Amino acid sequence: MAHMLKRTLIKPLLAMLLAIPAPASAREPAALADLAFLEGAWRSGDGDFVFEEIWSGAEGGVMTAMARGVSGGNLQVLEYIVVAEEPDGVVMRFKHYNDDFTTWEADAPISLSLEAVAENDVTFIAGPASQEVKSIRYWMPEAGTLQADIVLLENGEEGGFSLTFARMSE
């Protein structure tokens, strides 16, 4: 009887144990695939100030973006962004350009590392040597809307701004 009781308990117990999912392994390192939601053309603002970003899909280990800021009908800034998978993680580098194609940055581009990743939400953080940009967060508060939150260091003070983009029709 005890033998029969063990058999009747063991089978269902074993089935239950096998049905329990294995513990989730640690998250895979961040990759360009985490930025796929950025792909496409985005526009923020209307009227006096308009800012656009156009993101390519990942290819060859990089994503690129071009940005343009226009105020009062005049070009204020151009920006070229490269996001690359590197041995130490995903890195964003960018430079700003004036309308005559001279750069705002005197030497190297601004460089940030991808530090936080969630679904449709990424945050890039600057290293300790950065004197200008502390972080940039891109996230989608809803379908078809992209928000960029930029934290700046200005004269040792933290400040910044946010841009809310709508996907441009294709």
C-alpha positions in Angstrom: 0.0 0.0 0.0 2.8 2.4 0.9 4.5 1.6 -2.4 1.3 2.3 -4.3 0.8 5.6 -2.4 4.4 6.7 -3.3 3.7 5.9 -7.0 0.5 7.9 -7.1 2.1 10.9 -5.4 5.4 10.8 -7.2 4.1 11.0 -10.7 2.0 14.1 -10.2 4.7 15.7 -8.1 7.3 15.0 -10.8 5.0 16.5 -13.4 4.5 19.6 -11.4 8.2 20.0 -10.9 8.9 19.6 -14.6 6.3 22.2 -15.3 8.0 24.9 -13.2 10.0 27.2 -15.5 13.7 27.2 -14.9 15.0 30.4 -13.2 15.6 33.2 -15.7 19.2 33.5 -16.6 20.9 36.9 -16.3 19.9 39.3 -19.0 22.0 39.2 -22.1 24.3 42.1 -22.6 22.8 45.1 -24.2 22.9 45.0 -28.0 21.8 47.1 -31.0 18.7 45.0 -31.2 17.5 46.9 -28.0 17.4 50.1 -30.0 15.3 48.8 -32.9 12.3 50.9 -31.7 14.3 54.0 -32.7 14.4 53.1 -36.4 12.6 55.5 -38.8 12.0 59.2 -39.0 10.9 61.3 -36.0 9.8 65.0 -35.7 9.5 67.1 -32.7 7.8 70.5 -32.5 6.2 72.7 -35.1 6.2 76.4 -35.9 9.2 78.2 -34.5 11.4 75.2 -33.5 11.5 71.8 -35.2 13.9 69.0 -34.5 14.0 65.8 -36.5 16.0 62.6 -36.1 16.2 59.8 -38.7 17.5 56.5 -37.5 18.8 53.7 -39.7 18.5 50.0 -38.8 21.4 48.1 -37.4 23.9 47.0 -40.0 27.5 46.0 -39.7 27.5 46.4 -35.9 26.3 50.1 -36.0 23.2 52.2 -36.2 23.4 55.8 -37.4 21.2 58.8 -37.1 21.1 62.2 -38.6 19.4 65.1 -36.8 18.4 68.6 -37.8 17.2 71.5 -35.7 15.5 74.5 -37.3 14.4 77.6 -35.5 12.5 80.5 -37.1 13.2 78.9 -40.5 16.9 78.9 -40.0 19.1 75.9 -39.5 20.5 75.9 -35.9 22.2 72.5 -35.7 23.0 69.3 -37.5 24.0 66.2 -35.7 25.5 62.9 -36.7 25.1 60.0 -34.3 26.8 56.5 -34.5 25.8 53.8 -32.0 28.2 50.8 -32.1 28.5 47.4 -30.5 32.0 47.3 -29.0 33.8 44.7 -26.8 32.9 46.7 -23.6 29.3 47.3 -24.6 27.1 49.6 -26.8 28.5 53.1 -27.3 26.9 56.2 -28.7 29.1 58.9 -30.2 27.9 62.1 -31.8 29.0 65.6 -33.0 27.0 68.7 -33.6 27.5 70.9 -36.7 26.7 74.5 -37.5 25.1 75.5 -40.8 28.6 76.0 -42.3 29.5 72.4 -41.2 32.0 73.5 -38.5 31.6 71.4 -35.4 30.5 72.5 -31.9 32.9 70.0 -30.3 36.5 71.1 -30.6 38.1 67.7 -30.7 36.5 64.2 -30.1 32.8 63.5 -30.3 30.6 63.2 -27.3 30.6 59.6 -26.1 28.1 57.8 -23.9 27.6 54.1 -22.9 24.4 52.2 -23.0 23.7 51.6 -19.3 20.0 50.8 -18.9 17.7 48.8 -21.2 14.0 48.0 -21.0 11.4 47.4 -23.6 11.3 50.5 -25.9 13.5 52.4 -23.4 17.3 52.9 -23.4 19.5 55.2 -21.4 23.0 56.2 -22.3 25.3 57.6 -19.6 28.5 59.7 -20.0 31.8 58.7 -18.5 33.3 60.8 -15.6 35.3 62.9 -18.1 32.3 64.3 -19.9 31.9 68.0 -19.5 28.7 68.5 -21.4 26.2 65.6 -21.7 25.4 63.5 -18.6 22.8 61.2 -20.1 20.3 60.6 -22.9 17.2 58.5 -22.4 15.1 57.5 -25.4 11.8 55.9 -24.6 8.3 55.4 -26.1 5.5 56.6 -23.8 3.0 55.3 -26.3 3.0 53.8 -29.8 4.1 56.3 -32.5 5.6 58.7 -29.9 9.3 58.9 -28.9 10.7 60.9 -26.1 14.3 62.0 -25.6 15.3 63.2 -22.2 18.7 64.9 -22.3 20.6 65.8 -19.0 23.3 68.4 -19.5 26.1 69.7 -17.2 26.3 73.5 -17.7 28.8 75.4 -15.5 28.8 72.5 -13.1 25.0 72.6 -12.8 22.7 69.9 -14.0 20.0 70.9 -16.4 18.6 69.7 -19.7 15.5 69.3 -21.8 13.1 66.8 -23.3 11.9 66.4 -26.9 8.7 64.6 -27.8 8.7 63.2 -31.3 6.0 61.8 -33.5 6.8 59.2 -36.1 6.8 60.8 -39.5 4.8 59.1 -42.2 6.8 57.0 -44.5 
